[in-house]
Amino acid sequence: MIENYSDETQARLMATSDEFRKLAAEHSSYDRRIEELGSRRFLSEKEQLEEAKLKKMKLHLKDQMEHIAHDGVTH
């Protein structure tokens, strides 16, 4: 999920933070759709735009999750 934090930290956040859980669920949803699009031989222009947008949104969610994890570790 987020690379700079241990599985233990991530598990704790999944158990204690509604916001982190929501972001993680969205991240997983975007990841599944990106994988689905990536498995196709050819993408329409619309699908290519969707894939690019999903990748940006997924990265933004990851940044938000890392911010929450950082705050949780330092507090």
N, CA, C and O atoms as CSV, one atom per row, in Angstrom:
chain,resi,resn,atom,element,x,y,z
A,1,MET,N,N,0.833,-1.188,0.000
A,1,MET,CA,C,0.000,0.000,0.000
A,1,MET,C,C,0.877,1.251,0.000
A,1,MET,O,O,1.008,1.912,-1.030
A,2,ILE,N,N,1.473,1.578,1.135
A,2,ILE,CA,C,2.411,2.706,1.174
A,2,ILE,C,C,3.772,2.153,1.559
A,2,ILE,O,O,3.906,1.436,2.550
A,3,GLU,N,N,4.768,2.488,0.777
A,3,GLU,CA,C,6.061,1.828,0.867
A,3,GLU,C,C,6.914,2.224,2.064
A,3,GLU,O,O,7.686,1.401,2.557
A,4,ASN,N,N,6.801,3.439,2.538
A,4,ASN,CA,C,7.724,3.921,3.561
A,4,ASN,C,C,7.334,3.544,4.987
A,4,ASN,O,O,8.015,3.932,5.936
A,5,TYR,N,N,6.254,2.797,5.147
A,5,TYR,CA,C,5.774,2.462,6.486
A,5,TYR,C,C,5.575,0.958,6.593
A,5,TYR,O,O,5.241,0.287,5.617
A,6,SER,N,N,5.788,0.445,7.799
A,6,SER,CA,C,5.721,-0.990,8.023
A,6,SER,C,C,4.290,-1.498,7.861
A,6,SER,O,O,3.324,-0.739,7.932
A,7,ASP,N,N,4.191,-2.795,7.642
A,7,ASP,CA,C,2.880,-3.430,7.575
A,7,ASP,C,C,2.137,-3.235,8.892
A,7,ASP,O,O,0.913,-3.098,8.911
A,8,GLU,N,N,2.881,-3.224,9.981
A,8,GLU,CA,C,2.278,-3.029,11.301
A,8,GLU,C,C,1.642,-1.642,11.409
A,8,GLU,O,O,0.521,-1.511,11.901
A,9,THR,N,N,2.340,-0.625,10.959
A,9,THR,CA,C,1.808,0.742,10.984
A,9,THR,C,C,0.565,0.835,10.121
A,9,THR,O,O,-0.435,1.433,10.520
A,10,GLN,N,N,0.628,0.249,8.945
A,10,GLN,CA,C,-0.517,0.293,8.047
A,10,GLN,C,C,-1.707,-0.469,8.630
A,10,GLN,O,O,-2.846,-0.012,8.529
A,11,ALA,N,N,-1.451,-1.616,9.235
A,11,ALA,CA,C,-2.523,-2.398,9.857
A,11,ALA,C,C,-3.159,-1.623,11.003
A,11,ALA,O,O,-4.377,-1.646,11.175
A,12,ARG,N,N,-2.329,-0.934,11.790
A,12,ARG,CA,C,-2.857,-0.138,12.896
A,12,ARG,C,C,-3.751,0.973,12.368
A,12,ARG,O,O,-4.824,1.227,12.916
A,13,LEU,N,N,-3.311,1.634,11.307
A,13,LEU,CA,C,-4.110,2.703,10.719
A,13,LEU,C,C,-5.413,2.170,10.121
A,13,LEU,O,O,-6.454,2.821,10.215
A,14,MET,N,N,-5.355,1.010,9.517
A,14,MET,CA,C,-6.576,0.400,8.971
A,14,MET,C,C,-7.566,0.097,10.091
A,14,MET,O,O,-8.779,0.187,9.901
A,15,ALA,N,N,-7.044,-0.260,11.247
A,15,ALA,CA,C,-7.902,-0.598,12.387
A,15,ALA,C,C,-8.426,0.626,13.122
A,15,ALA,O,O,-9.485,0.561,13.746
A,16,THR,N,N,-7.705,1.737,13.059
A,16,THR,CA,C,-8.053,2.879,13.913
A,16,THR,C,C,-8.488,4.139,13.170
A,16,THR,O,O,-9.072,5.031,13.785
A,17,SER,N,N,-8.228,4.240,11.889
A,17,SER,CA,C,-8.500,5.483,11.169
A,17,SER,C,C,-9.534,5.269,10.063
A,17,SER,O,O,-9.268,4.598,9.066
A,18,ASP,N,N,-10.711,5.848,10.260
A,18,ASP,CA,C,-11.745,5.774,9.230
A,18,ASP,C,C,-11.267,6.422,7.933
A,18,ASP,O,O,-11.516,5.903,6.844
A,19,GLU,N,N,-10.587,7.546,8.054
A,19,GLU,CA,C,-10.103,8.261,6.870
A,19,GLU,C,C,-9.093,7.412,6.101
A,19,GLU,O,O,-9.154,7.332,4.874
A,20,PHE,N,N,-8.165,6.777,6.818
A,20,PHE,CA,C,-7.160,5.937,6.173
A,20,PHE,C,C,-7.831,4.765,5.466
A,20,PHE,O,O,-7.474,4.430,4.336
A,21,ARG,N,N,-8.814,4.134,6.135
A,21,ARG,CA,C,-9.538,3.006,5.525
A,21,ARG,C,C,-10.245,3.450,4.244
A,21,ARG,O,O,-10.207,2.745,3.236
A,22,LYS,N,N,-10.886,4.612,4.285
A,22,LYS,CA,C,-11.599,5.133,3.110
A,22,LYS,C,C,-10.623,5.365,1.962
A,22,LYS,O,O,-10.884,4.977,0.824
A,23,LEU,N,N,-9.501,6.000,2.272
A,23,LEU,CA,C,-8.495,6.261,1.239
A,23,LEU,C,C,-7.936,4.956,0.682
A,23,LEU,O,O,-7.743,4.834,-0.528
A,24,ALA,N,N,-7.675,3.988,1.543
A,24,ALA,CA,C,-7.137,2.697,1.103
A,24,ALA,C,C,-8.127,1.968,0.202
A,24,ALA,O,O,-7.729,1.341,-0.780
A,25,ALA,N,N,-9.412,2.046,0.529
A,25,ALA,CA,C,-10.432,1.399,-0.300
A,25,ALA,C,C,-10.498,2.054,-1.677
A,25,ALA,O,O,-10.576,1.362,-2.692
A,26,GLU,N,N,-10.467,3.377,-1.714
A,26,GLU,CA,C,-10.460,4.087,-2.998
A,26,GLU,C,C,-9.212,3.728,-3.798
A,26,GLU,O,O,-9.290,3.485,-5.002
A,27,HIS,N,N,-8.059,3.696,-3.127
A,27,HIS,CA,C,-6.788,3.363,-3.764
A,27,HIS,C,C,-6.876,1.978,-4.409
A,27,HIS,O,O,-6.454,1.788,-5.550
A,28,SER,N,N,-7.425,1.020,-3.672
A,28,SER,CA,C,-7.567,-0.344,-4.195
A,28,SER,C,C,-8.519,-0.394,-5.381
A,28,SER,O,O,-8.280,-1.114,-6.350
A,29,SER,N,N,-9.594,0.374,-5.297
A,29,SER,CA,C,-10.565,0.428,-6.390
A,29,SER,C,C,-9.919,0.976,-7.658
A,29,SER,O,O,-10.100,0.419,-8.740
A,30,TYR,N,N,-9.174,2.059,-7.526
A,30,TYR,CA,C,-8.479,2.627,-8.677
A,30,TYR,C,C,-7.451,1.641,-9.224
A,30,TYR,O,O,-7.302,1.502,-10.439
A,31,ASP,N,N,-6.746,0.963,-8.331
A,31,ASP,CA,C,-5.731,-0.001,-8.741
A,31,ASP,C,C,-6.353,-1.138,-9.560
A,31,ASP,O,O,-5.807,-1.547,-10.584
A,32,ARG,N,N,-7.494,-1.638,-9.098
A,32,ARG,CA,C,-8.175,-2.712,-9.835
A,32,ARG,C,C,-8.570,-2.253,-11.234
A,32,ARG,O,O,-8.393,-2.992,-12.203
A,33,ARG,N,N,-9.101,-1.043,-11.346
A,33,ARG,CA,C,-9.522,-0.535,-12.648
A,33,ARG,C,C,-8.309,-0.312,-13.564
A,33,ARG,O,O,-8.371,-0.599,-14.760
A,34,ILE,N,N,-7.229,0.189,-13.011
A,34,ILE,CA,C,-5.999,0.386,-13.798
A,34,ILE,C,C,-5.493,-0.965,-14.303
A,34,ILE,O,O,-5.078,-1.083,-15.456
A,35,GLU,N,N,-5.526,-1.976,-13.444
A,35,GLU,CA,C,-5.100,-3.315,-13.869
A,35,GLU,C,C,-6.003,-3.853,-14.971
A,35,GLU,O,O,-5.532,-4.465,-15.930
A,36,GLU,N,N,-7.304,-3.618,-14.824
A,36,GLU,CA,C,-8.250,-4.061,-15.847
A,36,GLU,C,C,-7.947,-3.398,-17.185
A,36,GLU,O,O,-7.909,-4.064,-18.220
A,37,LEU,N,N,-7.735,-2.104,-17.163
A,37,LEU,CA,C,-7.412,-1.393,-18.400
A,37,LEU,C,C,-6.068,-1.862,-18.952
A,37,LEU,O,O,-5.910,-2.007,-20.165
A,38,GLY,N,N,-5.104,-2.097,-18.070
A,38,GLY,CA,C,-3.782,-2.531,-18.500
A,38,GLY,C,C,-3.746,-3.917,-19.115
A,38,GLY,O,O,-2.824,-4.253,-19.859
A,39,SER,N,N,-4.753,-4.721,-18.803
A,39,SER,CA,C,-4.783,-6.085,-19.341
A,39,SER,C,C,-5.317,-6.135,-20.768
A,39,SER,O,O,-5.233,-7.167,-21.434
A,40,ARG,N,N,-5.859,-5.032,-21.226
A,40,ARG,CA,C,-6.390,-4.987,-22.591
A,40,ARG,C,C,-5.264,-4.750,-23.587
A,40,ARG,O,O,-4.281,-4.067,-23.299
A,41,ARG,N,N,-5.434,-5.322,-24.741
A,41,ARG,CA,C,-4.424,-5.190,-25.785
A,41,ARG,C,C,-4.359,-3.756,-26.308
A,41,ARG,O,O,-3.276,-3.206,-26.508
A,42,PHE,N,N,-5.516,-3.166,-26.523
A,42,PHE,CA,C,-5.586,-1.798,-27.028
A,42,PHE,C,C,-6.603,-1.018,-26.209
A,42,PHE,O,O,-7.633,-1.557,-25.804
A,43,LEU,N,N,-6.310,0.238,-25.970
A,43,LEU,CA,C,-7.234,1.107,-25.255
A,43,LEU,C,C,-7.731,2.199,-26.199
A,43,LEU,O,O,-6.972,2.739,-27.004
A,44,SER,N,N,-9.009,2.507,-26.084
A,44,SER,CA,C,-9.540,3.635,-26.847
A,44,SER,C,C,-8.944,4.917,-26.265
A,44,SER,O,O,-8.331,4.897,-25.198
A,45,GLU,N,N,-9.126,6.009,-26.963
A,45,GLU,CA,C,-8.617,7.287,-26.456
A,45,GLU,C,C,-9.260,7.613,-25.108
A,45,GLU,O,O,-8.594,8.101,-24.196
A,46,LYS,N,N,-10.541,7.342,-24.994
A,46,LYS,CA,C,-11.268,7.587,-23.737
A,46,LYS,C,C,-10.689,6.735,-22.607
A,46,LYS,O,O,-10.516,7.220,-21.489
A,47,GLU,N,N,-10.395,5.482,-22.893
A,47,GLU,CA,C,-9.820,4.588,-21.877
A,47,GLU,C,C,-8.404,5.021,-21.490
A,47,GLU,O,O,-8.018,4.920,-20.325
A,48,GLN,N,N,-7.637,5.500,-22.462
A,48,GLN,CA,C,-6.296,6.000,-22.163
A,48,GLN,C,C,-6.366,7.200,-21.225
A,48,GLN,O,O,-5.576,7.310,-20.287
A,49,LEU,N,N,-7.305,8.091,-21.479
A,49,LEU,CA,C,-7.489,9.255,-20.606
A,49,LEU,C,C,-7.946,8.828,-19.213
A,49,LEU,O,O,-7.492,9.366,-18.203
A,50,GLU,N,N,-8.846,7.856,-19.179
A,50,GLU,CA,C,-9.312,7.339,-17.889
A,50,GLU,C,C,-8.150,6.743,-17.103
A,50,GLU,O,O,-8.009,7.000,-15.907
A,51,GLU,N,N,-7.321,5.949,-17.771
A,51,GLU,CA,C,-6.183,5.320,-17.110
A,51,GLU,C,C,-5.231,6.375,-16.542
A,51,GLU,O,O,-4.777,6.254,-15.404
A,52,ALA,N,N,-4.932,7.398,-17.326
A,52,ALA,CA,C,-4.031,8.464,-16.869
A,52,ALA,C,C,-4.624,9.189,-15.664
A,52,ALA,O,O,-3.919,9.478,-14.698
A,53,LYS,N,N,-5.913,9.477,-15.724
A,53,LYS,CA,C,-6.583,10.167,-14.621
A,53,LYS,C,C,-6.579,9.297,-13.356
A,53,LYS,O,O,-6.317,9.790,-12.259
A,54,LEU,N,N,-6.870,8.015,-13.518
A,54,LEU,CA,C,-6.883,7.106,-12.371
A,54,LEU,C,C,-5.505,7.003,-11.722
A,54,LEU,O,O,-5.394,6.954,-10.497
A,55,LYS,N,N,-4.471,6.972,-12.532
A,55,LYS,CA,C,-3.112,6.897,-11.989
A,55,LYS,C,C,-2.787,8.139,-11.163
A,55,LYS,O,O,-2.176,8.038,-10.099
A,56,LYS,N,N,-3.192,9.301,-11.650
A,56,LYS,CA,C,-2.958,10.539,-10.903
A,56,LYS,C,C,-3.757,10.543,-9.602
A,56,LYS,O,O,-3.243,10.928,-8.552
A,57,MET,N,N,-5.012,10.113,-9.677
A,57,MET,CA,C,-5.854,10.090,-8.490
A,57,MET,C,C,-5.320,9.085,-7.467
A,57,MET,O,O,-5.339,9.344,-6.264
A,58,LYS,N,N,-4.845,7.941,-7.953
A,58,LYS,CA,C,-4.277,6.921,-7.071
A,58,LYS,C,C,-3.026,7.451,-6.372
A,58,LYS,O,O,-2.835,7.211,-5.180
A,59,LEU,N,N,-2.187,8.159,-7.094
A,59,LEU,CA,C,-0.981,8.743,-6.511
A,59,LEU,C,C,-1.341,9.790,-5.457
A,59,LEU,O,O,-0.698,9.868,-4.410
A,60,HIS,N,N,-2.358,10.584,-5.731
A,60,HIS,CA,C,-2.813,11.583,-4.765
A,60,HIS,C,C,-3.303,10.900,-3.480
A,60,HIS,O,O,-3.000,11.356,-2.378
A,61,LEU,N,N,-4.056,9.813,-3.628
A,61,LEU,CA,C,-4.524,9.077,-2.450
A,61,LEU,C,C,-3.354,8.514,-1.656
A,61,LEU,O,O,-3.353,8.555,-0.426
A,62,LYS,N,N,-2.357,7.988,-2.364
A,62,LYS,CA,C,-1.178,7.449,-1.699
A,62,LYS,C,C,-0.477,8.541,-0.893
A,62,LYS,O,O,-0.046,8.306,0.236
A,63,ASP,N,N,-0.367,9.732,-1.475
A,63,ASP,CA,C,0.240,10.860,-0.756
A,63,ASP,C,C,-0.550,11.186,0.506
A,63,ASP,O,O,0.035,11.435,1.560
A,64,GLN,N,N,-1.869,11.186,0.404
A,64,GLN,CA,C,-2.706,11.462,1.567
A,64,GLN,C,C,-2.513,10.381,2.646
A,64,GLN,O,O,-2.437,10.687,3.836
A,65,MET,N,N,-2.435,9.127,2.215
A,65,MET,CA,C,-2.244,8.024,3.157
A,65,MET,C,C,-0.883,8.138,3.846
A,65,MET,O,O,-0.771,7.898,5.048
A,66,GLU,N,N,0.139,8.501,3.091
A,66,GLU,CA,C,1.465,8.664,3.677
A,66,GLU,C,C,1.485,9.817,4.673
A,66,GLU,O,O,2.174,9.748,5.691
A,67,HIS,N,N,0.745,10.861,4.388
A,67,HIS,CA,C,0.646,11.987,5.323
A,67,HIS,C,C,0.005,11.535,6.637
A,67,HIS,O,O,0.481,11.881,7.718
A,68,ILE,N,N,-1.068,10.767,6.535
A,68,ILE,CA,C,-1.728,10.244,7.742
A,68,ILE,C,C,-0.782,9.321,8.500
A,68,ILE,O,O,-0.697,9.392,9.726
A,69,ALA,N,N,-0.072,8.458,7.783
A,69,ALA,CA,C,0.854,7.530,8.432
A,69,ALA,C,C,1.977,8.301,9.114
A,69,ALA,O,O,2.367,7.967,10.233
A,70,HIS,N,N,2.492,9.313,8.462
A,70,HIS,CA,C,3.555,10.113,9.048
A,70,HIS,C,C,3.074,10.787,10.338
A,70,HIS,O,O,3.772,10.779,11.352
A,71,ASP,N,N,1.886,11.363,10.285
A,71,ASP,CA,C,1.335,12.006,11.480
A,71,ASP,C,C,1.101,10.990,12.597
A,71,ASP,O,O,1.316,11.287,13.773
A,72,GLY,N,N,0.658,9.789,12.220
A,72,GLY,CA,C,0.421,8.750,13.225
A,72,GLY,C,C,1.683,8.236,13.870
A,72,GLY,O,O,1.677,7.859,15.042
A,73,VAL,N,N,2.769,8.216,13.114
A,73,VAL,CA,C,4.056,7.737,13.640
A,73,VAL,C,C,4.713,8.788,14.523
A,73,VAL,O,O,5.345,8.452,15.524
A,74,THR,N,N,4.567,10.059,14.157
A,74,THR,CA,C,5.255,11.107,14.904
A,74,THR,C,C,4.455,11.609,16.115
A,74,THR,O,O,4.982,12.366,16.930
A,75,HIS,N,N,3.204,11.197,16.237
A,75,HIS,CA,C,2.400,11.634,17.394
A,75,HIS,C,C,2.194,10.537,18.385
A,75,HIS,O,O,1.542,10.743,19.409
